[in-house]
Amino acid sequence: MTENISEGDLMQWQNSSADNFVESLKRINGNFENYHEFGHVDIDTRRRILSIFCERFQESS
């Protein structure tokens, strides 16, 4: 089940740990393996999600 992604979600993710971010993606998208399938959000939001994902991935590695 998908949910809307708010500006508040994006701001929270920018300040959260990698684990919390991944759990949020699972909640929002249902299947993290297909995280790129955020078809219900606009392209700018998708880009911001990808940017945050890249930041969290770099921090956790």
N, CA, C and O atoms as a Maestro MAE file, in Angstrom:
{
 s_m_m2io_version
 :::
 2.0.0
}

f_m_ct {
 s_m_title
 :::
 protein
 m_atom[244] {
  # First column is atom index #
  i_m_mmod_type
  r_m_x_coord
  r_m_y_coord
  r_m_z_coord
  i_m_residue_number
  s_m_chain_name
  s_m_pdb_residue_name
  s_m_pdb_atom_name
  i_m_atomic_number
  :::
  1 25 0.848 -1.189 0.000 1 A "MET " " N  " 7
  2 3 0.000 0.000 0.000 1 A "MET " " CA " 6
  3 2 0.887 1.243 0.000 1 A "MET " " C  " 6
  4 15 1.860 1.324 0.750 1 A "MET " " O  " 8
  5 25 0.552 2.180 -0.823 2 A "THR " " N  " 7
  6 3 1.350 3.396 -0.903 2 A "THR " " CA " 6
  7 2 0.686 4.507 -0.112 2 A "THR " " C  " 6
  8 15 -0.522 4.498 0.125 2 A "THR " " O  " 8
  9 25 1.500 5.455 0.284 3 A "GLU " " N  " 7
  10 3 1.025 6.629 1.006 3 A "GLU " " CA " 6
  11 2 1.600 7.859 0.334 3 A "GLU " " C  " 6
  12 15 2.588 7.778 -0.396 3 A "GLU " " O  " 8
  13 25 0.978 8.997 0.585 4 A "ASN " " N  " 7
  14 3 1.521 10.244 0.071 4 A "ASN " " CA " 6
  15 2 2.796 10.595 0.816 4 A "ASN " " C  " 6
  16 15 2.949 10.272 1.994 4 A "ASN " " O  " 8
  17 25 3.695 11.248 0.133 5 A "ILE " " N  " 7
  18 3 4.956 11.682 0.724 5 A "ILE " " CA " 6
  19 2 4.887 13.186 0.888 5 A "ILE " " C  " 6
  20 15 4.705 13.917 -0.085 5 A "ILE " " O  " 8
  21 25 5.029 13.639 2.103 6 A "SER " " N  " 7
  22 3 4.917 15.067 2.388 6 A "SER " " CA " 6
  23 2 6.297 15.712 2.460 6 A "SER " " C  " 6
  24 15 7.320 15.029 2.517 6 A "SER " " O  " 8
  25 25 6.298 17.020 2.458 7 A "GLU " " N  " 7
  26 3 7.540 17.772 2.657 7 A "GLU " " CA " 6
  27 2 8.133 17.416 4.014 7 A "GLU " " C  " 6
  28 15 9.353 17.339 4.162 7 A "GLU " " O  " 8
  29 25 7.272 17.201 5.001 8 A "GLY " " N  " 7
  30 3 7.731 16.803 6.330 8 A "GLY " " CA " 6
  31 2 8.453 15.469 6.316 8 A "GLY " " C  " 6
  32 15 9.454 15.295 7.011 8 A "GLY " " O  " 8
  33 25 7.946 14.514 5.520 9 A "ASP " " N  " 7
  34 3 8.625 13.220 5.379 9 A "ASP " " CA " 6
  35 2 10.036 13.418 4.841 9 A "ASP " " C  " 6
  36 15 10.999 12.856 5.362 9 A "ASP " " O  " 8
  37 25 10.140 14.224 3.795 10 A "LEU " " N  " 7
  38 3 11.448 14.451 3.176 10 A "LEU " " CA " 6
  39 2 12.420 15.107 4.151 10 A "LEU " " C  " 6
  40 15 13.589 14.727 4.218 10 A "LEU " " O  " 8
  41 25 11.941 16.086 4.899 11 A "MET " " N  " 7
  42 3 12.801 16.764 5.875 11 A "MET " " CA " 6
  43 2 13.239 15.799 6.973 11 A "MET " " C  " 6
  44 15 14.394 15.818 7.399 11 A "MET " " O  " 8
  45 25 12.320 14.961 7.428 12 A "GLN " " N  " 7
  46 3 12.650 13.992 8.468 12 A "GLN " " CA " 6
  47 2 13.680 12.992 7.956 12 A "GLN " " C  " 6
  48 15 14.614 12.645 8.679 12 A "GLN " " O  " 8
  49 25 13.523 12.530 6.734 13 A "TRP " " N  " 7
  50 3 14.461 11.557 6.176 13 A "TRP " " CA " 6
  51 2 15.858 12.133 6.047 13 A "TRP " " C  " 6
  52 15 16.842 11.420 6.240 13 A "TRP " " O  " 8
  53 25 15.957 13.417 5.721 14 A "GLN " " N  " 7
  54 3 17.268 14.033 5.586 14 A "GLN " " CA " 6
  55 2 18.024 14.026 6.905 14 A "GLN " " C  " 6
  56 15 19.255 14.068 6.917 14 A "GLN " " O  " 8
  57 25 17.300 13.973 8.009 15 A "ASN " " N  " 7
  58 3 17.927 14.015 9.328 15 A "ASN " " CA " 6
  59 2 17.891 12.677 10.055 15 A "ASN " " C  " 6
  60 15 18.233 12.606 11.235 15 A "ASN " " O  " 8
  61 25 17.482 11.619 9.364 16 A "SER " " N  " 7
  62 3 17.361 10.324 10.025 16 A "SER " " CA " 6
  63 2 18.529 9.413 9.666 16 A "SER " " C  " 6
  64 15 19.286 9.681 8.734 16 A "SER " " O  " 8
  65 25 18.654 8.340 10.424 17 A "SER " " N  " 7
  66 3 19.690 7.345 10.146 17 A "SER " " CA " 6
  67 2 19.312 6.541 8.906 17 A "SER " " C  " 6
  68 15 18.168 6.575 8.454 17 A "SER " " O  " 8
  69 25 20.286 5.822 8.366 18 A "ALA " " N  " 7
  70 3 20.028 4.991 7.191 18 A "ALA " " CA " 6
  71 2 18.950 3.954 7.485 18 A "ALA " " C  " 6
  72 15 18.075 3.724 6.651 18 A "ALA " " O  " 8
  73 25 18.999 3.325 8.659 19 A "ASP " " N  " 7
  74 3 18.007 2.301 9.011 19 A "ASP " " CA " 6
  75 2 16.600 2.879 9.063 19 A "ASP " " C  " 6
  76 15 15.661 2.277 8.541 19 A "ASP " " O  " 8
  77 25 16.448 4.032 9.685 20 A "ASN " " N  " 7
  78 3 15.125 4.662 9.759 20 A "ASN " " CA " 6
  79 2 14.622 5.060 8.377 20 A "ASN " " C  " 6
  80 15 13.432 4.945 8.082 20 A "ASN " " O  " 8
  81 25 15.533 5.524 7.538 21 A "PHE " " N  " 7
  82 3 15.155 5.912 6.182 21 A "PHE " " CA " 6
  83 2 14.650 4.703 5.405 21 A "PHE " " C  " 6
  84 15 13.622 4.780 4.733 21 A "PHE " " O  " 8
  85 25 15.371 3.587 5.496 22 A "VAL " " N  " 7
  86 3 14.966 2.373 4.787 22 A "VAL " " CA " 6
  87 2 13.608 1.886 5.290 22 A "VAL " " C  " 6
  88 15 12.758 1.490 4.492 22 A "VAL " " O  " 8
  89 25 13.404 1.912 6.592 23 A "GLU " " N  " 7
  90 3 12.104 1.499 7.143 23 A "GLU " " CA " 6
  91 2 10.984 2.405 6.632 23 A "GLU " " C  " 6
  92 15 9.879 1.932 6.368 23 A "GLU " " O  " 8
  93 25 11.257 3.692 6.494 24 A "SER " " N  " 7
  94 3 10.256 4.614 5.957 24 A "SER " " CA " 6
  95 2 9.942 4.297 4.502 24 A "SER " " C  " 6
  96 15 8.784 4.352 4.087 24 A "SER " " O  " 8
  97 25 10.975 3.964 3.725 25 A "LEU " " N  " 7
  98 3 10.738 3.597 2.331 25 A "LEU " " CA " 6
  99 2 9.869 2.351 2.244 25 A "LEU " " C  " 6
  100 15 8.973 2.270 1.405 25 A "LEU " " O  " 8
  101 25 10.134 1.388 3.105 26 A "LYS " " N  " 7
  102 3 9.316 0.170 3.107 26 A "LYS " " CA " 6
  103 2 7.865 0.505 3.426 26 A "LYS " " C  " 6
  104 15 6.948 -0.036 2.808 26 A "LYS " " O  " 8
  105 25 7.658 1.391 4.385 27 A "ARG " " N  " 7
  106 3 6.298 1.787 4.764 27 A "ARG " " CA " 6
  107 2 5.600 2.514 3.618 27 A "ARG " " C  " 6
  108 15 4.428 2.264 3.336 27 A "ARG " " O  " 8
  109 25 6.321 3.402 2.967 28 A "ILE " " N  " 7
  110 3 5.730 4.205 1.900 28 A "ILE " " CA " 6
  111 2 5.498 3.376 0.640 28 A "ILE " " C  " 6
  112 15 4.427 3.454 0.039 28 A "ILE " " O  " 8
  113 25 6.480 2.592 0.238 29 A "ASN " " N  " 7
  114 3 6.414 1.908 -1.051 29 A "ASN " " CA " 6
  115 2 5.987 0.455 -0.959 29 A "ASN " " C  " 6
  116 15 5.620 -0.145 -1.969 29 A "ASN " " O  " 8
  117 25 6.027 -0.120 0.233 30 A "GLY " " N  " 7
  118 3 5.598 -1.498 0.386 30 A "GLY " " CA " 6
  119 2 6.681 -2.511 0.088 30 A "GLY " " C  " 6
  120 15 6.802 -3.496 0.816 30 A "GLY " " O  " 8
  121 25 7.469 -2.311 -0.943 31 A "ASN " " N  " 7
  122 3 8.513 -3.259 -1.316 31 A "ASN " " CA " 6
  123 2 9.771 -2.479 -1.662 31 A "ASN " " C  " 6
  124 15 9.892 -1.941 -2.763 31 A "ASN " " O  " 8
  125 25 10.702 -2.418 -0.725 32 A "PHE " " N  " 7
  126 3 11.905 -1.609 -0.920 32 A "PHE " " CA " 6
  127 2 12.715 -2.052 -2.129 32 A "PHE " " C  " 6
  128 15 13.398 -1.236 -2.747 32 A "PHE " " O  " 8
  129 25 12.648 -3.345 -2.477 33 A "GLU " " N  " 7
  130 3 13.403 -3.830 -3.632 33 A "GLU " " CA " 6
  131 2 13.015 -3.068 -4.896 33 A "GLU " " C  " 6
  132 15 13.808 -2.972 -5.833 33 A "GLU " " O  " 8
  133 25 11.823 -2.537 -4.925 34 A "ASN " " N  " 7
  134 3 11.353 -1.781 -6.086 34 A "ASN " " CA " 6
  135 2 11.210 -0.299 -5.745 34 A "ASN " " C  " 6
  136 15 10.270 0.363 -6.185 34 A "ASN " " O  " 8
  137 25 12.156 0.209 -4.955 35 A "TYR " " N  " 7
  138 3 12.051 1.591 -4.470 35 A "TYR " " CA " 6
  139 2 11.929 2.597 -5.600 35 A "TYR " " C  " 6
  140 15 11.395 3.692 -5.419 35 A "TYR " " O  " 8
  141 25 12.433 2.211 -6.775 36 A "HIS " " N  " 7
  142 3 12.401 3.139 -7.904 36 A "HIS " " CA " 6
  143 2 11.005 3.272 -8.509 36 A "HIS " " C  " 6
  144 15 10.809 4.067 -9.428 36 A "HIS " " O  " 8
  145 25 10.046 2.520 -8.018 37 A "GLU " " N  " 7
  146 3 8.701 2.540 -8.589 37 A "GLU " " CA " 6
  147 2 7.750 3.476 -7.842 37 A "GLU " " C  " 6
  148 15 6.573 3.155 -7.677 37 A "GLU " " O  " 8
  149 25 8.233 4.595 -7.402 38 A "PHE " " N  " 7
  150 3 7.379 5.569 -6.717 38 A "PHE " " CA " 6
  151 2 6.518 6.303 -7.746 38 A "PHE " " C  " 6
  152 15 6.645 7.515 -7.923 38 A "PHE " " O  " 8
  153 25 5.657 5.568 -8.410 39 A "GLY " " N  " 7
  154 3 4.845 6.136 -9.476 39 A "GLY " " CA " 6
  155 2 3.819 7.142 -9.005 39 A "GLY " " C  " 6
  156 15 3.293 7.912 -9.809 39 A "GLY " " O  " 8
  157 25 3.526 7.149 -7.725 40 A "HIS " " N  " 7
  158 3 2.477 8.023 -7.194 40 A "HIS " " CA " 6
  159 2 3.008 9.378 -6.742 40 A "HIS " " C  " 6
  160 15 2.249 10.191 -6.212 40 A "HIS " " O  " 8
  161 25 4.302 9.633 -6.943 41 A "VAL " " N  " 7
  162 3 4.869 10.925 -6.547 41 A "VAL " " CA " 6
  163 2 5.467 11.618 -7.769 41 A "VAL " " C  " 6
  164 15 5.809 10.971 -8.759 41 A "VAL " " O  " 8
  165 25 5.586 12.925 -7.687 42 A "ASP " " N  " 7
  166 3 6.120 13.687 -8.811 42 A "ASP " " CA " 6
  167 2 7.626 13.473 -8.947 42 A "ASP " " C  " 6
  168 15 8.284 12.983 -8.029 42 A "ASP " " O  " 8
  169 25 8.150 13.845 -10.090 43 A "ILE " " N  " 7
  170 3 9.554 13.580 -10.423 43 A "ILE " " CA " 6
  171 2 10.515 14.296 -9.472 43 A "ILE " " C  " 6
  172 15 11.558 13.740 -9.129 43 A "ILE " " O  " 8
  173 25 10.190 15.506 -9.044 44 A "ASP " " N  " 7
  174 3 11.068 16.222 -8.118 44 A "ASP " " CA " 6
  175 2 11.172 15.489 -6.784 44 A "ASP " " C  " 6
  176 15 12.251 15.404 -6.198 44 A "ASP " " O  " 8
  177 25 10.048 14.964 -6.310 45 A "THR " " N  " 7
  178 3 10.064 14.208 -5.059 45 A "THR " " CA " 6
  179 2 10.864 12.932 -5.227 45 A "THR " " C  " 6
  180 15 11.623 12.559 -4.333 45 A "THR " " O  " 8
  181 25 10.710 12.256 -6.355 46 A "ARG " " N  " 7
  182 3 11.498 11.042 -6.616 46 A "ARG " " CA " 6
  183 2 12.988 11.358 -6.593 46 A "ARG " " C  " 6
  184 15 13.779 10.599 -6.033 46 A "ARG " " O  " 8
  185 25 13.367 12.470 -7.197 47 A "ARG " " N  " 7
  186 3 14.788 12.859 -7.209 47 A "ARG " " CA " 6
  187 2 15.291 13.134 -5.799 47 A "ARG " " C  " 6
  188 15 16.414 12.768 -5.454 47 A "ARG " " O  " 8
  189 25 14.469 13.773 -4.991 48 A "ARG " " N  " 7
  190 3 14.875 14.053 -3.604 48 A "ARG " " CA " 6
  191 2 15.016 12.762 -2.811 48 A "ARG " " C  " 6
  192 15 15.940 12.620 -2.010 48 A "ARG " " O  " 8
  193 25 14.097 11.818 -3.032 49 A "ILE " " N  " 7
  194 3 14.197 10.521 -2.361 49 A "ILE " " CA " 6
  195 2 15.496 9.833 -2.760 49 A "ILE " " C  " 6
  196 15 16.201 9.303 -1.902 49 A "ILE " " O  " 8
  197 25 15.821 9.835 -4.043 50 A "LEU " " N  " 7
  198 3 17.052 9.210 -4.515 50 A "LEU " " CA " 6
  199 2 18.275 9.897 -3.929 50 A "LEU " " C  " 6
  200 15 19.234 9.228 -3.546 50 A "LEU " " O  " 8
  201 25 18.257 11.218 -3.855 51 A "SER " " N  " 7
  202 3 19.367 11.966 -3.276 51 A "SER " " CA " 6
  203 2 19.571 11.597 -1.809 51 A "SER " " C  " 6
  204 15 20.698 11.370 -1.371 51 A "SER " " O  " 8
  205 25 18.472 11.540 -1.053 52 A "ILE " " N  " 7
  206 3 18.564 11.162 0.360 52 A "ILE " " CA " 6
  207 2 19.065 9.730 0.476 52 A "ILE " " C  " 6
  208 15 19.898 9.427 1.330 52 A "ILE " " O  " 8
  209 25 18.556 8.843 -0.389 53 A "PHE " " N  " 7
  210 3 18.995 7.451 -0.376 53 A "PHE " " CA " 6
  211 2 20.506 7.362 -0.586 53 A "PHE " " C  " 6
  212 15 21.190 6.628 0.127 53 A "PHE " " O  " 8
  213 25 21.022 8.104 -1.554 54 A "CYS " " N  " 7
  214 3 22.466 8.087 -1.827 54 A "CYS " " CA " 6
  215 2 23.263 8.593 -0.628 54 A "CYS " " C  " 6
  216 15 24.302 8.026 -0.289 54 A "CYS " " O  " 8
  217 25 22.786 9.652 0.011 55 A "GLU " " N  " 7
  218 3 23.460 10.177 1.204 55 A "GLU " " CA " 6
  219 2 23.481 9.141 2.322 55 A "GLU " " C  " 6
  220 15 24.518 8.923 2.948 55 A "GLU " " O  " 8
  221 25 22.339 8.503 2.574 56 A "ARG " " N  " 7
  222 3 22.251 7.509 3.651 56 A "ARG " " CA " 6
  223 2 23.122 6.301 3.339 56 A "ARG " " C  " 6
  224 15 23.745 5.739 4.240 56 A "ARG " " O  " 8
  225 25 23.172 5.895 2.072 57 A "PHE " " N  " 7
  226 3 23.986 4.751 1.679 57 A "PHE " " CA " 6
  227 2 25.464 5.045 1.911 57 A "PHE " " C  " 6
  228 15 26.195 4.197 2.423 57 A "PHE " " O  " 8
  229 25 25.907 6.244 1.535 58 A "GLN " " N  " 7
  230 3 27.309 6.625 1.740 58 A "GLN " " CA " 6
  231 2 27.661 6.671 3.215 58 A "GLN " " C  " 6
  232 15 28.752 6.254 3.605 58 A "GLN " " O  " 8
  233 25 26.753 7.171 4.036 59 A "GLU " " N  " 7
  234 3 27.001 7.258 5.476 59 A "GLU " " CA " 6
  235 2 27.093 5.883 6.118 59 A "GLU " " C  " 6
  236 15 27.860 5.685 7.060 59 A "GLU " " O  " 8
  237 25 26.317 4.935 5.612 60 A "SER " " N  " 7
  238 3 26.271 3.621 6.241 60 A "SER " " CA " 6
  239 2 27.371 2.694 5.753 60 A "SER " " C  " 6
  240 15 27.596 1.640 6.349 60 A "SER " " O  " 8
  241 25 28.066 3.068 4.672 61 A "SER " " N  " 7
  242 3 29.119 2.182 4.160 61 A "SER " " CA " 6
  243 2 30.494 2.584 4.634 61 A "SER " " C  " 6
  244 15 31.481 1.935 4.288 61 A "SER " " O  " 8
  :::
 }
 m_bond[243] {
  # First column is bond index #
  i_m_from
  i_m_to
  i_m_order
  :::
  1 1 2 1
  2 2 3 1
  3 3 4 2
  4 3 5 1
  5 5 6 1
  6 6 7 1
  7 7 8 2
  8 7 9 1
  9 9 10 1
  10 10 11 1
  11 11 12 2
  12 11 13 1
  13 13 14 1
  14 14 15 1
  15 15 16 2
  16 15 17 1
  17 17 18 1
  18 18 19 1
  19 19 20 2
  20 19 21 1
  21 21 22 1
  22 22 23 1
  23 23 24 2
  24 23 25 1
  25 25 26 1
  26 26 27 1
  27 27 28 2
  28 27 29 1
  29 29 30 1
  30 30 31 1
  31 31 32 2
  32 31 33 1
  33 33 34 1
  34 34 35 1
  35 35 36 2
  36 35 37 1
  37 37 38 1
  38 38 39 1
  39 39 40 2
  40 39 41 1
  41 41 42 1
  42 42 43 1
  43 43 44 2
  44 43 45 1
  45 45 46 1
  46 46 47 1
  47 47 48 2
  48 47 49 1
  49 49 50 1
  50 50 51 1
  51 51 52 2
  52 51 53 1
  53 53 54 1
  54 54 55 1
  55 55 56 2
  56 55 57 1
  57 57 58 1
  58 58 59 1
  59 59 60 2
  60 59 61 1
  61 61 62 1
  62 62 63 1
  63 63 64 2
  64 63 65 1
  65 65 66 1
  66 66 67 1
  67 67 68 2
  68 67 69 1
  69 69 70 1
  70 70 71 1
  71 71 72 2
  72 71 73 1
  73 73 74 1
  74 74 75 1
  75 75 76 2
  76 75 77 1
  77 77 78 1
  78 78 79 1
  79 79 80 2
  80 79 81 1
  81 81 82 1
  82 82 83 1
  83 83 84 2
  84 83 85 1
  85 85 86 1
  86 86 87 1
  87 87 88 2
  88 87 89 1
  89 89 90 1
  90 90 91 1
  91 91 92 2
  92 91 93 1
  93 93 94 1
  94 94 95 1
  95 95 96 2
  96 95 97 1
  97 97 98 1
  98 98 99 1
  99 99 100 2
  100 99 101 1
  101 101 102 1
  102 102 103 1
  103 103 104 2
  104 103 105 1
  105 105 106 1
  106 106 107 1
  107 107 108 2
  108 107 109 1
  109 109 110 1
  110 110 111 1
  111 111 112 2
  112 111 113 1
  113 113 114 1
  114 114 115 1
  115 115 116 2
  116 115 117 1
  117 117 118 1
  118 118 119 1
  119 119 120 2
  120 119 121 1
  121 121 122 1
  122 122 123 1
  123 123 124 2
  124 123 125 1
  125 125 126 1
  126 126 127 1
  127 127 128 2
  128 127 129 1
  129 129 130 1
  130 130 131 1
  131 131 132 2
  132 131 133 1
  133 133 134 1
  134 134 135 1
  135 135 136 2
  136 135 137 1
  137 137 138 1
  138 138 139 1
  139 139 140 2
  140 139 141 1
  141 141 142 1
  142 142 143 1
  143 143 144 2
  144 143 145 1
  145 145 146 1
  146 146 147 1
  147 147 148 2
  148 147 149 1
  149 149 150 1
  150 150 151 1
  151 151 152 2
  152 151 153 1
  153 153 154 1
  154 154 155 1
  155 155 156 2
  156 155 157 1
  157 157 158 1
  158 158 159 1
  159 159 160 2
  160 159 161 1
  161 161 162 1
  162 162 163 1
  163 163 164 2
  164 163 165 1
  165 165 166 1
  166 166 167 1
  167 167 168 2
  168 167 169 1
  169 169 170 1
  170 170 171 1
  171 171 172 2
  172 171 173 1
  173 173 174 1
  174 174 175 1
  175 175 176 2
  176 175 177 1
  177 177 178 1
  178 178 179 1
  179 179 180 2
  180 179 181 1
  181 181 182 1
  182 182 183 1
  183 183 184 2
  184 183 185 1
  185 185 186 1
  186 186 187 1
  187 187 188 2
  188 187 189 1
  189 189 190 1
  190 190 191 1
  191 191 192 2
  192 191 193 1
  193 193 194 1
  194 194 195 1
  195 195 196 2
  196 195 197 1
  197 197 198 1
  198 198 199 1
  199 199 200 2
  200 199 201 1
  201 201 202 1
  202 202 203 1
  203 203 204 2
  204 203 205 1
  205 205 206 1
  206 206 207 1
  207 207 208 2
  208 207 209 1
  209 209 210 1
  210 210 211 1
  211 211 212 2
  212 211 213 1
  213 213 214 1
  214 214 215 1
  215 215 216 2
  216 215 217 1
  217 217 218 1
  218 218 219 1
  219 219 220 2
  220 219 221 1
  221 221 222 1
  222 222 223 1
  223 223 224 2
  224 223 225 1
  225 225 226 1
  226 226 227 1
  227 227 228 2
  228 227 229 1
  229 229 230 1
  230 230 231 1
  231 231 232 2
  232 231 233 1
  233 233 234 1
  234 234 235 1
  235 235 236 2
  236 235 237 1
  237 237 238 1
  238 238 239 1
  239 239 240 2
  240 239 241 1
  241 241 242 1
  242 242 243 1
  243 243 244 2
  :::
 }
}
